[in-house]
Each structure stands twice: as C-alpha cells, then as structure tokens.
Amino acid sequence: MAEKDFEKLTEKEQLIFDLIRKNPYISQQELAEILGLSRPSIANIISGLTRKGHIIGRAYVLNESQQVICIGGANIDRKFHVKAKAQLGTSNPIQSSQSVGGVARNIAENLGRLGTKVTLLTTSGADSDWSFIAESSSLYMNLDQVAQIPGMSTGSYTAVLDTDGELIIALADMEVYEEITPDLLRKQDVLLSRAKCIMADLNCPKETLQYLCNFAKIHERPIILIPVSSPKMSRLPADLDGVTWLITNRDESETYLNCEIQTEEEWRQAIEKWLSLGIANVVITNGKKGAMIGNQNEGIFHIPSIETKEIVDVTGAGDAFSSAVIYSWLEGHKLTDIAKAGTVNASKTLQSADTVRQDLSPTQLQKDMEELS
C-alpha cells in the first residue's frame, strides 16, 4: 500500500514536529516556551499538523511508518590485536582500534543499512563515548529516545584477539543497561505499541524482558529475543510463550536447556525443546557447522555454513546473522531462505574489519544470496 503524500511542512511546523517526536507528551505551553511563541499560536500550528495528517491524536501520535524498535546494548568496542602468540602474565605488543558496537545497536545498524526504519532504545552515559556512538550510528537509526543516565559510563566491550582474529578474552562494562527498566519503557508505550516488531537483547534486565514479552502479547506485536552470552541466559523470562523469534547459539542453548549439543540429532532436539516452550521460530547457530532453524509449521532445517577462507574479525558476525534473519523474515521469506540470508551476511562480515560491514544494502545482500544459489 502506498504511503499518503503529506503536505510540505512550514519551518515552524517542522520545529514543532521534531520536538513532539522527541517527547510525544510535551504540552503546548512547553512548546510555546521553547519556541518563544504564544500558546494559541502553538495550538493553531498543531491543528495544522493534524489536518495535514502528520499527527494522529493525543499523546501526539506521529503518523510515521512502522519501525523496528531495537532495545539493549550500544557500546564502544575496543579491539586489541596481539601481534604475536599471546603470553599471559607479561606485556604483549598489540595494535588497537576503537569502533561502535553493542548487540542491539549492531542489529539496528545492519537493519538501517538494509533500508529498514529503526529506533534504538538504550541507556548511556552523558560522555564522549556516547557522542562517538551517536555520531557513528545516527545515519542508520533514530536515537531520539536514548536515555542518558547521570553519573554512569556508556557501555564498553573490550576484545583481545589473536593473530588469526579469534577471541582470546573479552571484558564487558554493561552496568548502564541495568537502567533499561520497565518504568523507562512505559514512557515509550505509544512507540512500542505501533512497532513493526520489537527486538530486545539480553543486556536488558530480566524484569524488563518479561515486561516486553507481556507488552508484545497484549498489543499483538512480534517480539524477537537475542541472547548476548551464556551467563546472561538466566535473564530470559520464565514465560516464553508468544515470543516470535529466539536467535541463539549452541553454547547459550546448552546453558539454558541444560543439555549437550554434539550431534545433529541433539541439535534438532534442542530446537524442539525451545519450540515446546511456546516460541514461534527458533535458530541455533553452531559456528562452522552452520545453523539450524525451525518452527511448528515448516519444520526444522539445517543450513550449512559458508566456507570463509579469510577471517578478518569474528566481532559482529553473530549480530549480522541475526539482522539478516530479521530482515528476511520481515520481507516474508520462507525459513530456509531466512537462515541462508543470515549465513551469507555473517560470512561477509567475517571477511570485514568492521563490526557492521560497510557495503551492506538490500541490493548487495540480494546479490550475495544469488551468488550462493
């Protein structure tokens, strides 16, 4: 369905529209004080925005096309590449680099590069690290709803990588994400209730994830849960019935399900266990062995990994997989093609020095898929 062609906004209408986007609950008096106009003038301008179809109602619901809402981590990623074999207990020569990361942010950037409208909901410090993240991310996602928490540091992830680009050890400072609370998200209920889908990573506290699952069920919104590590699997809500997607890896599934996944049959059984908990669609990735994907309607399928001859950096490959799965699912593709899209995007990201590959676009992903078939 084609979107309605709206009348062009005047300069004052655009200013008010932008302020309402940032705070749908802002009063006409507050708008008048910010813009130095009388309250009746503000009322007239808002009436014009409503007449033109830009505002739907109160709290000023902006008539924006449905967005994917990504909730969770947005970090500074610091990478230390060891120049020779790593030795513990002594100094190791390294080459260092800094980039933006965080599971929710990485997925938001991948989706943004794929042409999806995305809003990122996260918490950060009011510091230079956040400024760096915002500058690098704002082209691909809406950051207007990010909450800066006084006295806290923006999240950071530090990875030490060997000469092959494989992870030796990682250090994570994620305390600021404990502030992604249900109370914080209640202020975004209008945005969340109109979402195309809600994606939350397990940097969010357990009670927040439970709140989001309940909210999604009540408002009939699809919800996607993305684990971030085995230790944080305990944050999954007790009730997973109604979750639309869970995209996890072997270690995370073994931890939560208290099982071993060594054979293909055990892998398939793990998918079945997740599905039995009421999750609609499940993926378990397993490194070089590929991915297994399943739901109750289409069945369970194994998708082999793509042989990647030159791995530059493993950071971000999992997020690239998840992003392409979400994108392909939103595009209406069947399960096997959804998993293949994830596999292709992960493989291309492994060959990139960047956490999110810079050449990603809808056309490029389609071309990459065609090369595979």
C-alpha positions, -999 to 999 in steps of 0.1 A, spaced: 0 0 0 14 34 -10 20 58 19 0 90 19 17 121 3 17 146 31 17 184 25 51 200 29 57 215 64 65 251 71 96 259 92 76 263 124 56 232 118 88 212 112 103 225 145 72 215 165 70 182 147 106 174 157 100 184 193 69 162 195 88 133 180 113 136 209 86 139 235 50 129 225 38 141 259 51 176 257 25 203 265 15 232 243 28 256 270 62 238 270 63 241 232 54 278 234 82 285 259 108 266 239 99 283 206 91 318 220 56 317 206 22 322 223 2 291 233 -27 299 209 -1 301 181 12 266 190 -24 253 191 -30 266 156 2 250 143 -7 217 159 -41 219 144 -25 223 110 -2 193 116 -33 172 125 -52 185 94 -22 176 71 -21 141 86 12 144 104 -3 140 139 -29 114 146 -40 123 182 -31 127 218 -5 119 232 6 134 199 10 102 179 31 110 149 20 93 117 53 77 109 56 44 91 60 13 114 95 9 127 116 -19 142 124 -10 178 158 -23 189 163 -24 227 196 -32 245 233 -26 242 251 2 225 288 1 234 322 13 225 341 -17 211 378 -17 218 398 -43 199 434 -52 208 450 -74 181 480 -93 196 509 -91 171 524 -125 181 514 -155 202 497 -142 233 515 -147 266 498 -145 300 515 -127 329 535 -103 307 532 -74 283 520 -83 248 526 -59 218 493 -51 202 476 -30 176 445 -13 190 413 1 174 380 16 186 346 13 170 309 13 179 292 -19 190 266 -35 212 242 -62 201 210 -40 198 230 -12 181 248 -35 157 215 -51 147 199 -17 143 228 -5 120 226 -37 99 188 -32 95 192 5 88 217 -2 61 192 -27 47 166 1 44 146 -7 75 133 22 97 148 16 131 146 33 165 172 24 192 161 24 228 191 22 252 207 39 282 241 56 281 264 79 300 265 116 291 301 112 280 324 113 250 319 76 244 282 82 238 289 111 215 312 88 194 285 62 192 258 87 183 279 102 156 286 68 141 250 55 144 226 83 136 226 78 99 211 43 103 187 47 132 167 71 153 184 79 186 159 105 200 147 81 227 181 72 242 182 79 279 214 94 292 220 84 329 239 109 350 270 96 368 271 64 347 295 53 319 285 44 284 287 6 279 321 -8 267 333 -41 253 370 -48 251 381 -78 229 417 -92 228 421 -111 195 449 -134 184 468 -133 151 440 -152 134 414 -128 146 400 -153 171 389 -141 205 413 -147 235 393 -128 262 366 -102 263 358 -76 291 324 -60 293 312 -30 313 275 -31 309 262 -17 342 244 12 325 219 -13 309 205 -21 343 188 12 339 167 -1 310 138 -7 333 101 -13 328 94 22 341 117 36 314 100 17 287 65 26 299 72 61 287 76 46 252 43 27 252 30 46 221 61 39 201 63 2 212 26 -4 205 30 8 169 62 -11 162 66 -34 132 84 -56 157 103 -53 190 138 -67 193 154 -70 227 189 -83 236 197 -99 269 217 -69 281 183 -58 294 174 -69 329 151 -99 333 121 -80 346 124 -57 316 124 -86 292 94 -101 309 76 -67 307 84 -65 269 71 -101 263 38 -93 282 35 -59 263 41 -76 230 14 -102 237 -12 -76 249 -5 -53 219 -1 -82 194 34 -71 184 61 -96 172 90 -98 197 125 -111 190 149 -121 218 186 -121 211 209 -136 238 244 -120 242 263 -146 262 258 -179 280 259 -163 315 231 -139 306 207 -167 295 193 -166 331 177 -133 321 153 -150 297 117 -146 310 102 -176 328 73 -175 303 84 -176 267 50 -184 252 43 -159 225 79 -150 217 81 -147 179 118 -154 174 147 -166 195 181 -164 178 207 -182 199 240 -202 196 249 -237 207 266 -226 240 237 -204 250 212 -232 242 232 -258 261 234 -235 292 197 -227 293 183 -262 283 209 -280 304 219 -303 276 248 -311 253 246 -305 216 272 -327 199 253 -345 172 228 -333 146 200 -352 164 208 -334 197 208 -301 178 174 -308 164 161 -319 198 173 -286 212 152 -267 186 122 -288 196 127 -281 233 127 -243 225 96 -246 204 78 -266 231 82 -235 254 59 -216 231 84 -197 209 72 -195 173 106 -195 155 140 -207 167 175 -206 154 206 -223 170 239 -214 153 268 -237 157 299 -220 142 314 -238 113 287 -264 114 262 -238 103 227 -231 117 195 -250 125 162 -232 121 127 -243 128 90 -237 136 59 -258 140 45 -251 106 75 -255 82 96 -279 102 133 -279 112 162 -274 87 199 -274 88 217 -247 68 254 -254 63 279 -225 70 297 -209 41 334 -217 39 351 -184 47 387 -187 36 400 -154 51 385 -145 85 395 -109 93 375 -105 125 348 -125 142 333 -95 161 298 -87 148 292 -118 128 265 -131 151 247 -98 150 250 -97 112 234 -132 112 205 -121 135 199 -89 115 196 -107 81 173 -132 97 150 -104 110 152 -85 76 144 -116 56 115 -126 79 100 -91 76 103 -95 38 81 -126 41 107 -153 30 105 -190 39 126 -204 68 154 -219 47 159 -186 28 158 -167 61 186 -188 75 206 -185 43 203 -147 45 217 -148 80 245 -172 70 255 -150 40 256 -118 60 276 -134 88 301 -148 63 306 -114 46 310 -98 80 337 -123 90 357 -110 60 353 -74 71 374 -54 96 343 -36 106 317 -48 131 290 -40 106 301 -44 70 302 -11 51 289 -24 18 257 -38 32 225 -28 13 193 -46 2 208 -49 -34 241 -62 -21 225 -88 2 203 -100 -27 234 -103 -49 253 -122 -21 223 -146 -19 222 -152 -56 259 -160 -56 252 -187 -30 224 -204 -50 
